[in-house]
Amino acid sequence: MYRKTKLSEEELQEIRENLRTKGVIKRRMNPKGMTLEEMFGTYDMLSHEWREGLFSQEFRSFANMADDKKKWILLDGPIDYSWVENLNSILDDNRKMGLPNGEQIKMSQGMCILLETDNMKNATPATVSRCGLIYLHRSETSEPKAIFNQWLRNLPPNLQEYQSELEHTANFLMVEAIAVFKAEKKASKLVFG
């Protein structure tokens, strides 16, 4: 059953501090930009040769790391049941990835699989029930200028003397860049419908 949860400010601060002190290693990939074999690997029945896929390679690498850094694999792009169903065994309580060659890789502590998408229409109930969902409405997310201002306020000491210069340059360039992005988006809608 779905329920909203809200962390206290103390819990949020503890999470932030934990991420800062331990660090985060992340790998981003677009599953729709590769075949299932390129993503998860393939086993040739004739030669008995295993070819590692990009996801399975990163998963294995993170699982074998002994440090206590957080390790995130971010799957960014449209969800398709053809590849997302392969994650169900990882998203289960046993947190193991079964490879086509019969090998099992256990997800280590601190590992996390993140799915970033604009909709869930191709995700099956089996996958959805194994995930925690966070919905960000466009009006609730930060504007690019607010994100930049936050970054600017946290410049390292050796760059703080350039703060006003960076802000002036970025204010000009950001307005121009956003205008270009909006024009490109509008043009692509006209072309592709």
C-alpha positions in Angstrom: 0.0 0.0 0.0 1.3 3.5 -0.9 2.0 5.9 1.9 3.8 9.2 2.0 6.9 9.3 4.2 8.6 12.4 5.4 12.1 12.5 6.9 12.7 14.8 9.8 15.3 17.6 9.3 17.7 15.7 11.6 17.4 12.5 9.4 18.0 14.6 6.2 21.0 16.2 7.8 22.4 12.8 8.8 22.0 11.5 5.2 23.7 14.6 3.8 26.6 14.3 6.1 27.0 10.6 5.4 27.1 11.3 1.7 29.7 14.0 2.1 32.0 12.1 4.4 31.8 8.7 2.6 31.4 10.0 -0.9 29.3 8.8 -3.8 30.5 7.0 -7.0 27.9 7.0 -9.7 27.6 5.5 -13.2 24.9 6.8 -15.6 23.7 4.9 -18.6 20.8 5.0 -21.0 19.4 1.5 -21.3 17.4 2.5 -24.5 20.7 3.4 -26.1 21.9 -0.2 -26.2 20.7 -3.7 -26.9 19.9 -6.2 -24.1 23.2 -8.0 -24.9 25.2 -4.8 -24.7 23.6 -4.0 -21.4 23.4 -7.3 -19.5 25.9 -9.5 -21.5 25.5 -12.5 -23.6 26.5 -16.2 -23.4 27.4 -17.9 -26.6 26.1 -21.5 -26.4 28.5 -22.8 -29.1 31.8 -21.4 -27.8 30.7 -21.2 -24.1 32.1 -17.7 -24.0 30.6 -15.0 -21.7 30.7 -11.4 -22.9 30.1 -8.9 -20.1 27.5 -6.2 -20.7 27.9 -2.6 -19.5 25.4 -2.9 -16.7 26.7 -6.2 -15.5 30.3 -4.9 -15.7 29.4 -1.9 -13.5 27.3 -4.0 -11.1 30.2 -6.4 -10.7 32.7 -3.6 -10.2 30.6 -1.9 -7.5 29.8 -5.3 -5.8 33.6 -6.0 -5.5 34.5 -2.6 -4.0 35.4 -2.9 -0.3 35.2 0.8 0.6 32.2 2.3 2.3 31.4 4.9 -0.4 27.9 4.9 -1.8 27.7 3.4 -5.2 24.8 4.4 -7.5 23.9 3.0 -11.0 21.6 5.5 -12.6 19.5 4.2 -15.5 18.4 7.4 -17.2 15.8 7.3 -19.9 12.5 5.7 -20.9 11.6 2.5 -19.0 11.0 -0.5 -21.3 9.8 -3.8 -19.8 12.3 -5.7 -22.0 15.2 -4.5 -19.9 13.6 -3.4 -16.6 12.3 -6.9 -16.0 15.9 -8.1 -15.8 16.3 -5.9 -12.7 13.6 -7.6 -10.6 15.9 -10.1 -9.0 18.2 -7.3 -7.9 15.3 -5.3 -6.6 14.0 -8.3 -4.6 15.0 -8.8 -0.9 17.9 -11.1 -1.9 19.5 -8.3 -4.0 21.2 -10.7 -6.4 21.8 -10.4 -10.1 21.6 -13.6 -12.1 23.6 -13.6 -15.2 22.8 -15.7 -18.3 26.0 -17.8 -17.7 24.6 -18.9 -14.3 26.7 -16.6 -12.2 25.1 -14.8 -9.3 26.4 -11.4 -8.1 25.2 -10.1 -4.7 24.6 -6.4 -4.4 27.0 -4.9 -1.8 26.0 -2.6 1.1 25.8 1.0 -0.1 24.8 0.1 -3.7 21.7 1.6 -5.2 19.9 1.3 -8.5 18.1 4.5 -9.6 15.7 4.7 -12.5 15.1 8.2 -13.8 12.3 8.5 -16.3 9.5 10.8 -17.3 6.8 8.1 -17.1 6.1 4.6 -15.7 3.7 3.4 -18.5 5.9 0.5 -19.6 6.9 -0.6 -16.1 5.0 -3.8 -14.9 3.4 -4.0 -11.5 6.1 -6.5 -10.5 8.8 -3.8 -11.0 6.8 -0.9 -9.6 6.1 -2.9 -6.4 9.8 -3.4 -5.8 10.7 0.3 -6.2 10.3 3.4 -4.1 8.9 6.2 -6.3 9.7 9.9 -6.1 7.5 12.1 -8.3 8.9 15.6 -9.0 6.5 17.9 -10.6 8.0 20.6 -12.8 6.7 23.4 -10.5 8.3 21.8 -7.5 11.8 21.3 -8.9 14.4 24.0 -8.8 15.0 26.5 -11.6 18.5 26.4 -13.2 19.3 29.8 -11.8 18.5 28.6 -8.2 20.8 25.6 -8.7 23.6 27.8 -10.0 23.2 30.3 -7.1 23.5 27.4 -4.6 26.7 26.3 -6.4 28.1 29.8 -6.5 27.5 30.3 -2.7 29.5 27.1 -2.0 32.6 27.9 -4.1 35.9 26.7 -2.6 38.0 29.5 -1.0 40.5 29.7 -3.9 37.6 30.6 -6.3 35.6 33.0 -4.1 37.4 36.1 -5.4 35.9 35.3 -8.9 32.3 34.9 -7.6 31.0 38.2 -9.0 32.7 37.7 -12.4 31.3 34.1 -12.6 27.8 35.3 -11.7 27.9 38.1 -14.3 29.1 35.8 -17.1 26.7 33.0 -16.1 23.7 35.3 -15.9 24.3 36.4 -19.5 25.1 32.9 -20.8 22.4 31.1 -18.9 19.6 33.3 -20.3 21.0 32.7 -23.8 21.4 28.9 -23.3 17.9 28.5 -21.9 16.5 30.4 -24.9 18.3 28.1 -27.3 17.1 25.0 -25.4 13.5 26.2 -25.5 13.8 27.0 -29.2 15.2 23.5 -29.9 12.5 21.9 -27.9 9.8 23.8 -29.8 11.4 23.0 -33.1 11.6 19.3 -32.3 7.9 19.2 -31.4 7.1 20.7 -34.7 9.2 18.2 -36.6 8.3 15.1 -34.6 4.8 16.0 -33.6 
